[in-house]
Amino acid sequence: MHPGVRRVAATVELRQAEWEAHNADQYDRTGPLWVALGDSSVVGVGASSIERTATMVVYRNLLAADGRPWRLINLGRYGAKLDEVTRTQLTRLYDWGPPALVTVGAGANDVVWSRGTAATVGAFGRLLDGLPPGTVVGTVPAGWFGKGLRINDWLRQQARHRDLRVAEVGVLPQWRSQVADDGFHPNDDGYRFIADGVMAALGIADPAD
């Protein structure tokens, strides 16, 4: 295994455990609820700390911009594909009451590692079917032969019909400097780009970070 891949892989369990501890701290709090669904991009694998993950950067800025005591439950899982997000995360969406905000960062594993375009669109459609209006859904990486770019065009069209919001986060503009040592996951700079895209979709114009 390449040393860079090994270094990033070694952080997976740590980052997942950090989010589980964060979630447990949020369960009994009051305030508007944000539920984050998705894959390792939502967990923040590749970031130097949980504080530098896109999800936590958005959370801090949401608290600063809104002023209310938002709760964040992060259900993201490393390696999750679209069908797994639908099956194991979407089904828990209302476990803590009606969410005021839902975000989804998923599809990269389907685009990069498996599935043809039609199968990925089908899986994405099943996920979108269960999302409430106003959900923020992130775009996906370009993948081989621009497969992800075609899916992103479809996603933008679906968002208009379904009253969803799209965060333009799938294609890192400075890929070489925004990717972690494994050559796949974002690094701190990449997650900052993703956070900025989510905040733009939320209309957070003056971030605290």
C-alpha positions in Angstrom: 0.0 0.0 0.0 1.3 3.4 -0.9 2.4 5.4 2.2 0.0 8.2 1.4 -2.9 5.9 1.2 -1.8 4.2 4.5 -1.7 7.6 6.2 -5.1 8.7 5.2 -6.6 5.2 5.8 -5.3 5.3 9.4 -7.5 8.3 10.1 -10.8 6.7 9.0 -11.7 5.0 12.3 -10.6 8.1 14.3 -12.7 10.5 12.3 -15.7 8.2 12.4 -15.4 7.9 16.2 -15.1 11.7 16.6 -18.4 12.2 14.7 -20.1 9.5 16.8 -19.0 11.3 20.0 -20.2 14.6 18.5 -23.5 13.1 17.6 -24.0 11.6 21.1 -23.4 15.1 22.5 -26.1 16.6 20.3 -29.0 14.1 20.9 -30.6 15.7 23.9 -29.9 19.4 22.9 -32.6 21.8 21.7 -32.5 24.0 18.7 -33.0 23.6 14.9 -31.6 20.3 13.6 -29.3 19.7 10.7 -28.8 16.1 9.5 -25.9 15.4 7.2 -26.0 12.3 5.0 -23.3 10.9 2.8 -19.9 9.3 2.4 -16.3 10.0 3.5 -16.6 13.6 2.2 -19.1 14.2 4.9 -17.0 12.4 7.5 -14.0 14.4 6.4 -11.5 11.6 5.7 -8.3 13.3 4.5 -8.7 16.4 6.7 -6.0 17.1 9.4 -8.6 17.3 12.1 -12.4 17.1 12.6 -12.4 20.9 12.9 -11.0 21.2 9.3 -13.7 18.9 7.8 -16.2 20.6 5.5 -19.1 19.6 7.7 -17.6 21.2 10.8 -16.6 24.3 8.9 -20.1 24.8 7.6 -21.5 24.1 11.1 -19.4 26.8 12.7 -20.4 29.3 10.1 -24.0 28.3 10.3 -24.0 29.0 14.0 -22.3 32.3 13.5 -24.5 33.5 10.7 -27.9 32.3 12.1 -27.4 32.9 15.8 -29.6 30.0 16.9 -28.2 26.9 18.7 -28.3 24.5 15.8 -27.8 20.8 16.4 -25.8 18.7 13.9 -26.2 15.0 13.5 -23.6 13.6 11.0 -24.7 10.2 9.6 -22.0 10.1 6.9 -20.0 6.8 6.6 -16.7 6.1 4.9 -17.1 4.2 1.7 -20.9 4.6 1.5 -22.5 4.4 -1.9 -25.8 5.9 -2.9 -27.9 2.8 -2.1 -26.3 2.5 1.3 -27.0 6.2 2.1 -30.6 5.5 1.1 -30.9 2.3 3.1 -29.0 3.1 6.3 -29.0 6.9 6.6 -32.1 8.3 5.0 -34.2 5.9 7.0 -32.9 7.6 10.2 -33.6 11.1 9.0 -36.4 11.8 11.4 -35.1 9.9 14.4 -34.3 13.1 16.3 -37.4 15.1 15.1 -38.1 16.9 11.9 -34.8 18.4 10.5 -34.7 22.1 9.6 -31.8 21.3 7.2 -30.6 18.2 5.3 -27.4 18.0 3.3 -26.2 15.2 1.2 -22.6 14.5 0.0 -22.7 11.2 -1.9 -22.2 9.6 -5.2 -18.4 9.8 -5.6 -17.9 6.2 -4.8 -20.5 5.2 -7.4 -19.0 7.4 -10.0 -15.4 6.5 -9.5 -15.4 2.9 -8.4 -18.5 1.3 -10.0 -21.8 1.5 -11.9 -22.6 2.9 -15.3 -24.2 6.2 -15.7 -27.8 4.9 -15.8 -27.3 2.8 -12.7 -25.8 5.7 -10.8 -28.7 8.0 -11.9 -31.2 5.3 -10.8 -29.6 5.1 -7.3 -29.4 8.8 -7.0 -33.0 9.1 -8.0 -34.1 6.7 -5.2 -32.2 8.8 -2.7 -33.7 12.1 -4.0 -37.2 10.6 -3.7 -36.8 10.5 0.1 -35.4 14.0 0.6 -37.4 16.9 1.9 -37.7 20.1 -0.1 -34.8 22.5 0.5 -32.2 19.7 0.9 -28.7 20.7 -0.2 -27.2 18.0 -2.5 -23.6 18.2 -3.6 -22.4 17.5 -7.1 -20.0 14.6 -7.8 -16.5 14.3 -9.2 -16.0 14.1 -13.0 -14.9 10.5 -12.9 -13.8 8.5 -16.0 -14.8 9.9 -19.3 -16.8 12.7 -17.7 -19.4 10.4 -16.3 -19.8 12.6 -13.2 -20.3 15.7 -15.3 -23.3 14.1 -17.0 -24.7 13.1 -13.6 -24.3 16.6 -12.3 -26.3 18.0 -15.3 -29.0 15.5 -14.4 -28.8 16.5 -10.7 -29.2 20.2 -11.4 -32.3 19.5 -13.6 -33.8 17.2 -10.9 -33.1 19.9 -8.2 -35.2 22.4 -10.1 -38.1 19.9 -10.3 -37.9 18.7 -6.7 -37.2 22.0 -5.0 -33.7 21.0 -3.9 -30.6 23.1 -3.7 -27.3 22.1 -5.4 -23.9 22.7 -3.9 -21.2 22.9 -6.6 -18.6 20.9 -4.8 -17.8 17.9 -6.9 -14.9 19.1 -9.1 -12.0 20.6 -7.1 -10.6 23.6 -9.1 -7.0 23.1 -7.9 -7.0 19.3 -7.7 -3.3 18.8 -7.1 -3.2 21.1 -4.1 -6.6 20.2 -2.7 -6.3 16.4 -2.5 -4.9 14.4 0.4 -1.9 12.1 0.3 -4.0 9.2 -1.0 -4.7 11.0 -4.2 -8.5 10.6 -3.7 -9.9 12.4 -0.6 -9.8 16.1 -0.2 -7.3 17.7 2.1 -7.9 20.8 4.3 -7.9 23.1 1.3 -10.2 20.8 -0.6 -12.7 20.6 2.3 -12.6 24.4 2.6 -13.7 24.5 -1.1 -16.5 22.0 -0.4 -17.6 24.0 2.7 -17.7 27.2 0.7 -19.9 25.5 -1.9 -22.3 24.3 0.7 -22.4 27.7 2.4 -23.1 29.4 -1.0 -26.1 27.0 -1.5 -27.3 28.0 2.0 -26.9 31.7 1.4 -24.2 32.2 4.1 -22.5 35.1 2.5 -20.1 36.2 5.3 -18.4 33.2 6.7 -16.7 33.5 10.2 -13.7 31.4 9.1 
